[in-house]
Amino acid sequence: RDAKQLVDSGKHAEATQLLRRANNSSTAGPRALRAALNLAMQIKEYSLALAIAEKLLAAQADDFEVMYLAAFAERKLNHLDKALHYSETIRNEDPN
């Protein structure tokens, strides 16, 4: 919640610090990490977003929404092979 307020007020550097802390926290649950992932994507912190996405996928490998965001972040970081891997996984496994 605090990170969202910082993002909304344009204080992206401070928000990034809070999001990194959330990612490194052993007590951050999936809901908090998902919110952190969305905020990291919003402020275009793709390396951080990818780290959060990988942490979420380690806990729930079939979360296609998180996988999509990971693919997007990989593409933005010019990691095209990894982005393609996530995209193909979604295409092959997502029934929708």
Order of alpha helices (4+ residues) and beta strands (2+ residues): alpha-alpha-alpha-alpha-alpha-alpha
